[in-house]
Amino acid sequence: MDRPEPHPAASRPGDRRPGVAVRRVVLPVPAPRAFALLTDVRRHAAWVPLTRIDLHGPADDGGRLLVGGTFTAVTGPGVRRGAPGLPDRMRLESAEAPAGRHPGSARFVKLGPLLTGWAELTVRPLGGALCEVTWSERIGVRGVPAALTDAVGAPLTAAMLRTVLHRASREVDRTP
């Protein structure tokens, strides 16, 4: 069944941090399911344009990255066919799944060598089979002033997050 694109949830005053891109959507699934899907970094290659994911581990028996584990998102034309691209090495710094009415969150830290910053996912239960997902990300470039990377990077990152969450929501619709 087709349904409209998920609507961005209302912004909150704390969302306006310099250089930070924030995107919110409401998904028609329970919060634990959304959290499991969105924190499975192997899935990000299907959502982030022109990107492949190289998982370094450690991972659980199902292949999901554990806290402290690292991965590299490589972005560029042809990377999915083995071409070189821009590496974005990251570590899963923390992850706590939603439970009951309590939101879940995960924090990823960018390790360089070129890109710096972080990404945070928060999944808040809304009751029943609904949850609100907030993806916040700040991307810096080593050696470039933050004011410059914030001015250019935040709008580009916001556009990328819009695409990522749209594609993830379509996957939610297709999976049981």
N, C-alpha and C positions, 0 to 999 in steps of 0.2 A: 504494500500500500504506500502510495506517495504521500509525503507530508511536507509542509513548508520547511524552509531552512530554519534552523534553530534561531531564536531571537536573542540578541545580546541582552543580558540582564542589566539592570540599572547600575550605573557607575556609583561608586562611593567616594566621599571626599578624599580618603587616603590613597585613592588610585593615582592621583596626580603627582608622581615623583619624577623629577627631571631624569630624562634618559630611559625611563622604564616604560615598556610597552605592556599594556594590559588588555586582555580580551576575556569576556565572560559570555557563556552560553548556558542555557538550560537544556539538559538532555533528558529524554523520556526513559531513563533506566534508573534502577537503584544506585545509590552512591558507591557501594562497594564494587559493583560491576564496572562503572565508569572509571573508578580509580585503578582497578586492575588493568583495564584496557589502556588508559592513558599513560600509566607508568611502565608499561611494557615497551621499552625503548626499541625493541626489534620492529614494532609496528610503525615507528616514526618514519621509516623509509617510504612507506606507502602514503604518508601524509605531507611530508616536507618536500617541496618541489626540488628536483635535480639532486637528490641526496640518497646516499647509501649509509648503512649503519654497520660498523665493525665492532662487535661486542668483545670485550677483553675479559670480563668477569671480575670477581667471582659471581656465579649465577646459581640459582636453585636447580632442583631436578627437572623443572619444566623449562629451563633456559632463561628465566627472568633474572635480571640483574639484582644483586643484593647490595645493601648499603655498604659503601666503600668500593664497590665495583666501578670499573671505568668502561667507557666506550668512545668511539670516534664517529662523529657524523661528518662524512666527506661530501662536499657540495660542489657541483660544477657540471657543465654539459658532458655527458658521456660517462659519468662516474659509475653508473649502474652497469656499464659494460666494461669496467676496469680502468677507465681513463683517470688520470690524476685530477685532483680538485683541492679545494680549500678544506683542510682538516680542522675540526672543532672537537678537541678532546675534552671529555667531561667525566665527572665522578658523581655518583649518586651519594650525596652527603647525608640525607635523612629521608625516611619514608615512614609514614604512619597512616594506615588505612582508616577510612571512616568507620565508625562503630556507633550504632544506634543513632542518636541525634547529633553526635560529634563529628565535625568535618575531618577529613583526612588531608594530609599534605605531603609533598615530596619536594626536595630541593636538590638541584643539580648545580655543580660549580664548574665553570669553564677553566681548563688547565693550560691553555696556550697550545702551541708556542706563540701564535699570533693573536687569537681571540681570547678575551678575558670576560668576566662577568658571571652571570648566574641565570637560572630559570627556576621558577617555582610553580607548582601545580597545587591547587586547593580544590577539593571536591566536597561540597556542602549538601547534606541530605535536605530535601525539601518536603519529604513525606511521600509515602507510597513509592511509586516508580518514577520519581523526578529528583533531579539533583542539579545544583549549579556548579559549573566548572569555571574556575578562574585560572588563567595561565598568564603569569607575569614574567617578563624577561628583560634583562639589561645586557647588551653586548658592547664591549669595548674592544679597541685595537691597541695592542701593546705599542707604546711609544707615541701614540696619537693623543692629543689633549681630549679629555672627557667631554668638554663643551662641544667639540667638533663631532665626535662619534655619537654623542647624545642627539645632536641636531639632525644628523643624517640617519643614524641607526634606528632610533625609536620609531619613526614613521615606517621604515622598511620592515622592521621587526613586527610592528602591528599588522601590516598587510600579510606577512608570512603567517602570523598567528591566526588571522581570519581564515586563511586557506586551510591551515592545519586543523582547526576545530571544525570547519565545515566538512572536511574529508573524514575526520574521526566520527562526526555525527552520522554521516552516511554509512559508515561501517557499523555503528550501533544499530542502525535500521536493518542491516543485512544479517546480523548474527543473532542466534537464538538466545 
